[in-house]
């Protein structure tokens, strides 16, 4: 890509982000300052979106700019390619993601006597949001991290390390970076096994699309279940435990077995970037 095209394209991406930020921030300012639960939920939702959205979209923009400046085509540099495995395996890996996430949560509950302030705030934020604000909040929690974080840590960092290092350190470094940005020790422990699983999935598939999907599914499902009251700081609804045992555990085992049979260096059936 021509270097001169980067500022123009970056501005084209950044302009709508800044416009969205200004619009939501302005709406938050003029939102009636009533203390009703609906208004409080709306304000909390907007506060999260206006603070998290620019940062996560900036993550994606920085990853794209760095990839665009690379001598490698930017889609290839960000691993925006079809996975080395079938899409059915990717879906199984996504469903299986709930297993390491659940184990990480059990570990965090065993280590920490009480939920951290950040974890309590997250549950409170999701339970207070109502109606369209709940939809906006869950969509932001689901889509933005799956896009921004995966492009940076798996798409850019891990794909670059796999070209130079052996698989284990190439997975450990982006996993550690991903965990470090979450800051809260309890949150870090909760997501640690899931983050390691996604790095493993990326190694075997060599596609950031194969990690965006489980990241997106995990965040969306978690947001929905917390909003429904099926998950809180110390409780998981029995229905979710049944689904975990009957659906997620078999999916995890089958996906792990299929991914271990996948050659990360093999050329996929259709080795073309996603248009």
C-alpha positions in Angstrom: 0.0 0.0 0.0 1.2 3.5 -0.8 2.3 5.4 2.3 0.4 8.5 1.1 -2.9 6.5 1.1 -2.6 5.6 4.8 -3.5 9.1 6.3 -6.5 9.4 4.0 -7.8 5.9 4.8 -7.1 6.4 8.5 -9.0 9.6 8.5 -11.9 7.9 6.8 -12.0 5.3 9.6 -11.4 7.8 12.4 -14.0 10.4 11.3 -17.1 8.2 11.9 -15.6 7.0 15.2 -15.2 10.6 16.4 -18.6 11.5 15.1 -20.2 8.6 17.0 -18.3 9.6 20.2 -19.4 13.2 19.9 -23.1 12.2 19.3 -23.3 9.8 22.2 -21.4 12.2 24.5 -23.8 15.0 23.6 -26.8 12.8 24.1 -25.5 11.8 27.5 -25.1 15.5 28.5 -28.6 16.4 27.5 -30.2 13.3 28.8 -32.7 14.3 31.6 -30.9 14.1 35.0 -33.7 12.1 36.6 -32.8 9.4 39.1 -35.1 6.8 37.6 -33.7 3.3 37.0 -34.3 3.7 33.2 -32.4 7.0 33.1 -29.6 5.6 35.3 -29.3 2.5 33.0 -29.2 4.8 29.9 -26.4 6.9 31.5 -24.4 3.9 32.5 -24.7 2.4 29.0 -23.7 5.6 27.3 -20.7 6.1 29.7 -19.4 2.7 28.9 -19.9 3.1 25.1 -18.3 6.6 25.1 -15.3 5.5 27.1 -14.7 2.0 25.7 -15.7 2.4 22.0 -13.0 5.0 21.1 -10.3 3.0 22.8 -11.2 -0.3 21.2 -11.8 1.2 17.8 -8.4 2.9 18.1 -6.9 -0.5 18.8 -8.3 -1.7 15.5 -7.2 1.4 13.7 -3.6 1.2 15.1 -3.4 -2.5 14.1 -4.6 -1.7 10.6 -2.2 1.2 10.2 0.8 -0.9 11.4 -0.3 -3.7 9.0 -0.7 -1.2 6.1 2.9 0.0 6.6 4.2 -3.5 6.6 5.7 -4.9 3.4 3.2 -7.8 3.7 -0.3 -7.2 2.4 -2.3 -5.8 5.3 -5.0 -8.5 5.2 -2.3 -11.2 5.3 -0.4 -9.3 8.0 -3.5 -9.2 10.2 -4.3 -12.9 9.5 -7.7 -11.9 7.9 -7.8 -15.1 6.0 -9.8 -18.3 5.9 -8.9 -20.7 8.8 -6.7 -23.7 8.2 -9.6 -25.8 9.4 -13.3 -26.1 8.6 -15.8 -23.5 9.8 -17.6 -26.2 11.7 -14.4 -26.7 13.8 -14.3 -22.9 14.4 -17.9 -23.0 15.6 -17.1 -25.9 17.9 -14.1 -24.0 19.2 -16.4 -21.0 19.9 -18.9 -23.1 21.8 -16.0 -24.8 23.6 -14.7 -21.4 24.8 -17.3 -21.4 27.6 -15.5 -24.4 29.2 -12.1 -22.6 29.9 -14.0 -19.4 30.8 -16.1 -21.3 33.3 -13.0 -23.0 34.8 -11.3 -19.6 35.0 -14.3 -18.2 36.9 -14.2 -21.1 39.4 -10.5 -20.5 40.0 -11.2 -16.8 40.5 -14.0 -17.6 43.0 -11.7 -20.0 44.9 -8.8 -17.4 45.1 -10.8 -14.3 45.9 -13.2 -14.2 48.8 -15.4 -11.5 47.4 -15.9 -10.1 43.8 -13.7 -7.2 43.0 -15.1 -3.8 42.6 -14.7 -4.0 38.8 -16.5 -7.2 38.6 -19.4 -5.9 40.7 -19.6 -2.8 38.6 -19.8 -4.9 35.4 -22.7 -6.9 36.8 -24.4 -3.8 38.0 -24.0 -2.0 34.7 -25.6 -4.9 32.8 -28.5 -5.4 35.2 -29.4 -1.7 35.3 -29.5 -1.2 31.5 -33.0 -1.7 30.1 -34.6 -1.9 26.6 -32.6 -0.5 23.8 -29.9 0.6 26.2 -29.4 -3.0 27.2 -29.1 -4.0 23.5 -26.6 -1.2 22.9 -24.5 -2.2 25.9 -24.4 -5.9 25.1 -23.6 -5.2 21.4 -20.7 -2.9 22.5 -19.4 -5.4 25.0 -19.6 -8.2 22.4 -18.5 -6.6 19.1 -15.9 -4.0 20.1 -13.4 -6.2 22.1 -13.8 -9.0 19.6 -12.8 -6.6 16.8 -10.2 -4.4 18.4 -8.4 -6.8 20.8 -8.3 -9.7 18.4 -6.8 -7.6 15.6 -4.1 -6.3 17.9 -3.1 -9.3 20.0 -3.9 -12.3 17.8 -4.0 -10.7 14.3 -1.0 -8.5 14.5 1.2 -9.5 17.5 0.7 -13.3 17.5 0.8 -13.7 13.8 4.1 -11.8 13.6 5.6 -13.8 16.5 4.7 -17.1 14.8 6.9 -16.1 11.9 9.9 -15.9 14.2 9.4 -17.9 17.4 8.3 -21.4 18.4 4.6 -21.8 19.1 4.6 -21.7 22.9 6.3 -18.3 23.4 4.4 -17.0 20.4 1.2 -17.8 22.2 2.3 -16.7 25.7 3.3 -13.2 24.8 0.0 -12.0 23.2 -2.0 -13.9 25.9 -0.1 -12.1 28.6 -0.5 -8.7 26.9 -4.2 -9.4 26.5 -4.6 -10.2 30.1 -2.5 -7.3 31.3 -4.8 -4.6 29.8 -7.7 -5.9 31.9 -5.9 -4.7 35.1 -8.2 -6.2 37.7 -6.6 -9.4 39.2 -9.9 -11.2 39.6 -10.9 -10.4 36.0 -7.5 -11.5 34.7 -7.8 -14.9 36.5 -11.4 -15.3 35.2 -10.5 -14.9 31.6 -6.9 -16.4 31.6 -7.8 -19.9 30.5 -10.2 -18.6 27.8 -7.5 -16.2 26.5 -5.0 -19.1 26.3 -7.6 -21.2 24.4 -8.1 -18.4 21.9 -4.3 -18.1 21.3 -4.2 -21.9 20.8 -7.1 -21.6 18.3 -5.2 -18.9 16.4 -2.0 -21.0 16.3 -3.8 -23.9 14.7 -6.0 -22.0 12.4 -3.7 -19.0 11.5 -6.8 -16.9 11.2 -8.0 -14.0 13.3 -11.5 -14.7 12.2 -11.3 -18.0 14.1 -10.7 -16.1 17.3 -13.0 -13.2 16.7 -16.0 -15.6 16.6 -15.5 -17.2 20.0 -14.5 -13.9 21.6 -17.7 -12.3 20.2 -19.9 -15.3 21.2 -18.5 -15.4 24.7 -19.0 -11.7 25.3 -22.5 -11.5 23.8 -23.7 -14.6 25.7 -22.2 -13.4 29.0 -23.9 -10.0 28.6 -27.2 -11.6 27.8 -27.1 -14.1 30.7 -26.0 -11.4 33.2 -28.8 -9.2 32.1 -31.3 -12.0 32.5 -30.0 -12.7 36.0 -28.7 -16.2 35.0 -25.1 -15.2 36.0 -24.0 -13.0 38.8 -20.9 -12.6 41.0 -21.4 -16.0 42.7 -24.2 -17.8 40.9 -24.8 -19.6 37.6 -28.2 -20.7 36.6 -28.7 -24.5 36.5 -29.8 -24.4 32.8 -26.4 -22.9 31.9 -24.6 -25.7 33.8 -26.6 -28.3 31.9 -25.7 -26.6 28.6 -22.1 -26.4 29.7 -21.9 -30.2 30.3 -24.0 -31.4 27.4 -23.0 -28.9 24.7 -19.9 -27.0 25.5 -17.7 -29.7 27.0 -18.2 -32.1 24.0 -17.6 -29.1 21.6 -14.4 -28.3 23.4 -13.1 -31.8 23.2 -14.0 -32.3 19.6 -12.6 -28.9 18.6 -9.3 -29.5 20.4 -8.9 -32.9 18.7 -9.7 -31.5 15.3 -7.4 -28.5 15.8 -4.6 -30.8 16.9 -4.9 -32.6 13.5 -4.8 -29.3 11.7 -1.5 -28.3 10.2 -0.9 -24.5 10.9 1.4 -24.4 7.9 -1.0 -26.1 5.5 -2.6 -24.1 2.7 -6.4 -24.0 3.3 -8.8 -25.1 0.7 -9.5 -21.5 -0.3 -6.5 -19.5 0.8 -7.9 -16.1 0.0 -8.4 -13.1 2.3 -12.0 -12.4 3.2 -13.1 -9.6 0.8 
